[in-house]
Each structure stands twice: as C-alpha cells, then as structure tokens.
Amino acid sequence: MEARPSSSLSGRAQVPGDKSISQRALILGALAVGETRISGLLEGDDVLNTAQAMRQLGAKVERTGDGTWSVRGVGVSGFAAPEKPLDFGNSGTGCRLVMGAVAGAPIKATFDGDASLRKRPMGRIFDPLVQMGAKVSTVSEGGRLPLTLAGARDPIPIVYRTPVPSAQIKSAVLLAGLAAPGVTTVIEKEASRDHTELMLRHFGATVAIETEGVHGRKISLTGQPELAGAPVVVPADPSSSAFPLVAALVLEGSDIVLTEVMTNPLRTGLFTTLREMGANIEELNRRDDVGEPMADIRVRSSKLRGVEVPPERAPSMIDEYVVLAVAAAFAEGTTTMRGLHELRVKESDRLAATADMLRVNGVKVEISGDDLIVEGRGHVPGGGLVATHMDHRIAMSALVMGLGSVAGVKVDDMSFIATSFPNFVPLMRRFGAELT
Ligand code: S3P
C-alpha cells in the first residue's frame, strides 16, 4: 500500500477498543466465576487469538454482537488442560499474560506464536513463574517459543522486582499469584500500565498499590480471591489513536476529534510529549465512570519543534515511539528520545526498524546507545519503501509519514495492521487520507 501526500484531515471517529484492556477482560473473565459481558472489545487478531486460547482452557467465550462478547469463566485455578498448543500469533501480551494465568493452574500447556513472537524473550516471564512453582521446558535456544509450561499445584506467593519496567511481566506474576495463598508482591522501579491491577479490583480481588521511590510502584495482591464476572466497557485505544492524531498534527489545516479515548496517565506519555513539541491537543468531555478515564481528543494541525524525551517517560509511551519519530521528522529541530532499550524486543527490533523507516524516506536519524535522535526539517521527502518486519506499528507509522511527505511512502506488508487496528485504512480514508 502507498500513502500519498494528502490535504487536511477532518471529521470525528472512534478508533477500536484498547488492546491491553481487551486482552485482560477476556483473561480475567475466564478466571472468574459467572458471566463477564464486554462491550467495545477490540476484534483484532491479537485479541481473537486470546479468546481462542481461553476457549481451549475451558472458558465459554462467545461473540454476542459488534464488539460485545460474553465470557463464562472457570474460576481461579480452574483451567482445563488444552488438547492442542495455544497459538498467540503476533501477540506478546496475550501469550505472556496467559503464561501467568496457567502457572497457577495444575495443568500443562504449550505456548506458540508466529515468527515474530518466536523471536521475543520469554525468560523474563517464566523466571518469576518458576520461582512460584511452575515448570518450563523449551526446545528452542534462549527460552523462546514454543515452550511448555506446567502450572504449580501449590503456587508460592513471592515478592518480585521486575528487571525492566514491563506491564506484561508484572501482570504474569499477579495472575499466577491469584492461585497462591498469601500476598504476591511486584515492585517496579518505573510504573508501567496498571490495567491488570485496576481490573483485578473490579473483579473483586484485593490489590494494594503504593508508590515506590520517585517513579515506581509496589503492587500487592491477596491470593485465592473469589473472582466474580463483571461488566467491562473497553474505551478506545490511545495507542491506535496516536496514528490519526499525528497525521492531523502534520497535515496543514487539519481538525479532527477522536472520541472516547482512554486517558489513563500511564498511557498518555505521547500526549505530554507532543504538547511539549507545540501540538494543539484538547481533551473534551472527560469521563471517569467505566473504570478507566477517557475523553474526546480534538487535534488541530500544529507547528512542531524538536524536544528531548526523558527515559523515565518510556513506560507511559512505550508503543508510541515509532509514530513520535514520525512527528519528530516533521518538526523543526532535533528530537532526542532516551532510554529505548525495550524497543529492541517488541514485535520487531523497533529501534532499528524505526531508524530504517525514516532513513529510506530522506530523514536524518541516528541511534546512539539506547537513544534515538531524529533531525526534524519541517518536511519529509518520502519516496521510500518501508520494511515492516511483521510489526503493525511500523506499518501504520510509515503510512502516516507518507500522508505528509513530498513523494509518498510505500509499505511492504499491510497484513499485521489487523492485529491491533483492523479498520485503520477505512477510518483514515474517512478523515481524508489518501491510501491507495
Ligand atoms: C502491554 C505492555 C507493553 C506494551 C504492549 C502491551 C500490555 O509491553 O508494549 O504493547 O498490555 O501489558 P511490556 O510490558 O513488555 O513493556
């Protein structure tokens, strides 16, 4: 597909439901007793794979309408042994959170995924799970997929300091801790997204959240709760909103509204950074009545300037650096994004893929250690073909860049966009984007 130079974007639309919350709603619904009704579920491949895994583990999962789903769970430790391997496709979150949930059940399950997921590190997840009593066997080098996990019969509650700020590691430990007697504690030096903690409380678990140092948190879960099915309303995904948002900023004369976007402060580092760059982003109709804060986001095209993004902001915008790099290319001046080591282990080596994406389109960019430095010149030549490396966010960011570029941008593979934002192309076209 090619993104051609486009004129201004206008209109109002809602991007699909938040991926993190959609995944958690299915998993916690499957671990609860009774029915969980979900509305606004993201019906992207990543989430559909998790729904299928929950079925294989014994939960009843049904689609009842557009984005509305019903899950009847089996209770904490109630998973049945799946007959076939669980295939999580491209999804690190689905795979890793379910590894945690399985670690607290007396069953064996094999975990697998696509070529991208098979390259990603899993030791960071199963190290604490093994401490809790699970057993892991893997045939591949370096603790990668496919692997087989045998859950603990008597899980041990632990105190675990995460080696990197990661909501996936934190969530896996907490989900395993559900089956353990006593208190399971996760300490993180920098706070990562807290959707698991918030949703566990919503389903009836006791979770204490304290601050730890300047940027960190200590989360303590009381084990063996009776989780009860509860309704979940999934707000629009701020990470998906980021693509039309940056497109509107860089296309002169644009004025768009993205409705019901989740604004949990542990997810909105991009909004903070773009505002520092001079972006005109307004939050309208703020609401807080569905478990997570949300607002309608009005974005008008803005003259952007380069900034320095501090490393401690990374957890709150970890999925947004690719599209921020696009905004930085259209800004005037240098943008330095610091502390991006975790980008190397995302759906692709995102640090390298982002630099290549910019370079082939005439943008000056440098990787220095874990930092990405983009030289903004106020315009992007374009004309390049971007290698997406099975990474949805590289594909969408490259297309956003193409819309504002002089010569357009092509991407080699559109298929992975369906993992997180299945209607990306029609939604962007409705705003006025030229995608052909
Ligand atoms: C996610 C956590 C993040 C993020 C991913 C979704 C989650 O990964 O990159 O897209 O839903 O918990 P890490 O926890 O590995 O940083």
Residues whose N, C-alpha, C, O or C-beta is under 5 A from the ligand:
A	BS01	S3P	S20 T93 P165 S166 A167 Q168 I169 I318 D319
